[in-house]
Each structure stands twice: as structure tokens, then as C-alpha cells.
Amino acid sequence: MADMDGSIETKDFHPDIPSRNTPFFLKGSGALDWGMQSRLARIFSASSGRTVMLAIDHGYFQGPTTGLERVDVNIVPLLPYADALMLTRGILRTTIPPSFPRGTVLRASGGPSILKELSNEQIALDIEDALRLNAAAMAVQVFVGGEFETQSIHNMTRLVDLGNRHGVPVLGVTAVGKNMTRDARYFRLACRICAELGAHFVKTYYVADGFETVTASCPVPVIMAGGKKLPEPEALEMAYRAVSEGAAGVDMGRNIFQSEAPAAMIQAVRMVVHENARPAEAFELFQDLKNRQA
């Protein structure tokens, strides 16, 4: 119903305050549509600009990885501490409570098992199913330098086109084969290719020499992959160095769910990522929480 004449004195239009439009906080994302930004804000914290993603998608090619034999028993208790989950649609549908309020990043590529050539992946998720599952993003493996490099990049570009059409961001994951070089030069190449061809954020591995050049040369957020299981102090040190050198957070799996105290470990990682805590301080928290659980 329209305002009645004479009621204008009850309104306050604040003519003395300029109209505000707060820029989106995430690197390289200012020109994205509102829906895309909203989904990214379910993954990244607006206060820190970073994320602690919990990666539990290993089973899509490895089967029941150690620590993921029972996702309902081992992973669901960790959900309150994760900013986002990286997982398959099968685990999401069967095991993750629909009350989980944060972002889900769905594994969208797959095909070969660990017994075959891993770079021979295809798109393994329809955009309509991602929307049906209310996904915050889709993740696709990109094998720069691999046998099926072009195919994997084409998988990503097709998903980017679909994601842009429907407002779903795409995470480009830089895969590393057994015989491929793992140095800053390679990761600069792989991350930049993903970003240049449309990935909205990129996941890659940490390297001690030159990681800051990887993050600086990539125009979209870079998330550090956790990689192989390390002792807890080393994993916290790696996370600290990564965010100090420009990473927009971490996507850790084995370094959390294979820890002797997973709930304590993910909270320690959060302390590093969101509070810039030193590794020694975060490890003290880990030990304290672990002892309380004992």
C-alpha cells in the first residue's frame, strides 16, 4: 500500500549519508554476480578473508582412505569447526546432516581410480545436481603437464561456463603426478592457467621456496592443499607460512582427520588461519584440547 499523504514526517531517508555499496572482500571477485559472491562468502570468512576447508573427497579415487572409513563417525563431529567441506555428492547425500550451515565444495571431476592414469578424468557432476544440493562451489582437477592435460583443462572450462551461467563458483585444483616437478615455477604456471581460463579460486600445494610468487601471480584466491600427513607442529608451520605468504586459507584433509586428535587439530589450524597465531601457540592449543579429550 502506498504511503498516505502527510505521513512523510515519519520517514527518515538520511539525505546526509551517501549511498553505500561495500566492495566484496575476496581477491579478484569484485565483478562477480551477487549469487556467486554469496556462495563464496559461505566458504570464506568475511572478517579474515580466509577459509579452513576440510577435504574429505579422497574416496572418489582412493576408496576408504585411512580416517575416512566411517565419515559419520570420524568427520561429522568436526563439522562445527570447518568453514567449508570439500566432498563428493555421494557422501554429502548419505552422511552430512542437512543442518550443516556452511559451504560445500563438490568434487565435479573423476573417472579413474588410483589403479589407473589419474589425469584421464571427465566431468562427473551435472550443474543441475550441484544446484539441487545447494553447493557453494564445484571443484575440478587440472593436470597441467599430465598425459591428459588438455582434457582436464577442458573439463574446467566447461564447468566455468556452466558455473557462470548459474552462479556457482569453480575451484581449480592443481594436480601433481608422481613424476612431475613440485616447485614454485610449476605451481605459478598451473595456478595462472586455472585463473586465466576462468577458475574463481585455486587450490595448490605449498612450496618452501617461492610460494609467495605463486599467490602474487594468481589473480584469484589461492588455497593451500594439505597434502600428505605431517606431524602436527609441521602441519601448523606449513599453514602459517602459506597464509603469511598470501594464501587465502587451507584445504586440509589427512593432516586433520589422520591426526591423533582431529577436533583439536582443526581448531589449532583455525587459530593459525583466522587469528594469525604462531605455530607454537597453535600447537599449545592442540595439546591442551587433546589432553582435555583424553
N, C-alpha and C positions, 0 to 999 in steps of 0.2 A: 504494500500500500504506500502511495506517495506521501511525503511529508505534507502536513497541513500548513496552509499559510499562517504565518505568525509564530511558528514554532522554531524559527531559525536560531533564536537566542539560546536554545538548549543544545545546540551543536557546537563542537569545537573542531574547526578544520586546521588548526595550527598553521596559519599562514606565515608565521615567523620561522618555521622549521622547514628547511629544504627537503624535498623528497629523497629518501634514501634507497639505495639498491646495493646491498652488501655484496662485494665480489665473492665468487666461490673460492674456497680456501685451497683447493688442490692444484698442484702444478700442472699446467697445460690443459686444464679442464674448464677454463672460463667461458669458452664459446660453445660448450655442450648444452643440449636441451635440458630443461628443468628435470624431466624424468630421469635422464642419465645422471645428472648431478645428484639427485635424490638417492638413486641406487648406490652411487659411490660413497655418499655420506652414511650409508648403512655399513660400509666396510671400513672407512677411515674416520678417526675421531676428529671432530671439528676443532677441539681445543688444542690437540697436539699436532694435527695434520698427519698422524701416523696410524698404523694398524698392527695388531697382533693377530694374524690369521693362524688358524690351527689346520694343518694339512693332514687329511685322513683319506686321501684318494688313492693311496698306494695299491690297493687291491685291484684296481682296474687293469693292471698288467702283472702284478706280483701275487695276487691271491691273498690269503690271510696272513699278512705281514705280522711279525712279532709285535705285540702290543695292540694289534687291531683284530685279534681273533674274535673278540666279542666287543663290538663298538658300543652296545648298550651298557655293558659293564664298565669298560675302561674309558670311554670317551664322553658319554653323556654327562657324567659328573663334572667334566671340565668345561662344559658349555658356558657357565656363568662368567668365566674368565677370558673367553675368546671374543674378539671384536668381529670376527667372521670365520666361517668354516669353508675350507676347500674340500669338496667331496663329490661323489658320484650321485646321480639321481636315484640309483637303487638304494644306497644307504640312506639318503635323505627320506625317501618314501617309507622305508621299512623300519627305521631306527631313530631318527631325530624327531623329538617332540615338536609338533606344530607351534607350540608356545615359544620356541626359540625366537627372540625378537630381533636378532641382528642379521648381518648379511650372509648369504650363502653364495659361494662361487662354484658353479657346477662344472665339472670336468666334461668338456664337449668334444674331445678327440679321443680316439682309441682304435683298437683293432688287434695288433699283435700282442702276444704275451711275452714274458721275459725269455721264452724259449726261441723267439724269432727276432727278425730285424725290427727294432723298435721304431725306427724312423718311418716305417711303412704304415703310418696312421691315416685314418679317414675321419671326417666329421661323424660324431657318434651321438649327436643330440640335436633334436629339432627345436627351432626357436619357439615354436608354439608350446612345447613341453616346458622350456625354460620359463616362459611367461606363466604357464599353468602352475608351476611350482614357486612362483614369486621370487625367482632368482635375482640376486643383486648383480651378478656378472656371470660370464661364461669364460672358461679357461681352455686354451688350446696350446698344445705342444708345438714348438717350432724348432726344427733340426737344421740349423744353419751349418753347412758343411757336411751334413749327413747324406746317406745314399739317396734318400727321398726328400731332399731339401725343398725342391720346388713344390712338390705335392703338399708338404706340411705348411709352407708359406701360403699356398693357395687355400688350404683349409682355413687359415687365419683370416685371409682377406674376405673370403665368403662369409665367415661369421661376423666380421666387422660390418660388412654391408647389411646383413640381417639385423645386427645389433643396433646400428644407426637407424634403421627403419623403424625398429620397435622400442628403442630407448634402453637397450641392455648393453652395458659396457663389456668389453672383451679384454681379458688378461692374456698377454702373450708370454708363454713360458719358454725360456731358452734352454733347450735340452742339450745335454752333453753326452756324447757317445763314449764308449770305453777307450777309443784310441784318439780322441780329439783333445787338442790343447786347451788347457784351462788357465788362461791368463787375461789380463785387462784388455789386451788388444782384441782377443776373440770376443769377449763379452761386450766391448764397445761396438763391435761390428754387429753382433746378434741383437743387442738391445736396440740399437739405432734402426736396424732393418724393421724390427717389430713396430717401433713407433712411427717410422716413415710410412709404413703401409697400413697404419690406422689403429693399432692396438692402443687402448685407452690407459693401460698401465702394464708394467712388465715385471716379471719375476725372474731373477737370475741369481747366480752364485757369488759369494764373497771371495775376493782375492786380496791377499795382504798387500800386494804391490800394485797401486794404481786404481783401486776401486773408486776413488773419488772422481777419476776421469770417466768412469762408466756412468755414474749418476749425473755428472755435469753435462755430458754429451747426449744424454737421453732427454727429450723434451717432455716426457710424461713421467709419472711417479715410478720409481724402481723399488721393488720389494725384494728383500734378501731371502733366498731359499735356505732352509736349514741344513740340507744335505745329510751326510752320514752322522751317526750317533757319536757325540763327543762327550768327554767328561763335563759335568755341569759348569765348572768355572770357565772352561774353554768355550763352551757354547755361549755363555753370557758375555764373555770378552768379544767373541765374534759379532754378536748382536750389537754390542756397544760401539764397536768400530764401524760397523755398517751404517748405523743411524748417524753417527758422528761424521761420516764421510758422505752423507747425502741420501741414504736410503729412507724411503717413506714407511719403514716398518719391516716386519719379518713375516715369513710364512713358514713356520716350523712344524715338523711332524715328529720324526724319530727322536729329536732332542727334547721333546716334551713327553710323548706317550711311552717312550722306552726309558725314561728317567726312573730312578728308584722311587721318586716321589713326584709323579706328574703334576698334581694340583699345585704343589709348592713350586715346581719349576715354571709353570706357565705364569704364576703370579710374579716370580722373580724376573721373567722376561718382560712382563708388562711394566715393571718398575724401571727397567732399562729403557724400554722403547718410549714410554709416555712421560716418564719423570726425569729422563737423562741421568739416572742413577749410575754410579760407577759399578763395574762388575763385582768388586769386592763387597760393596754394600748390598748388592742384589743377592750375592751368594750367602751372605749372612741371613738375609730374609729366607732364602731357600732352606738353609739348615734349621732355622728357628721353626718354620712351618712344618718341615719334615719331622722334627722332634715332637711337635705337638700331635702329629698324626700317629706317631708310634704307640 
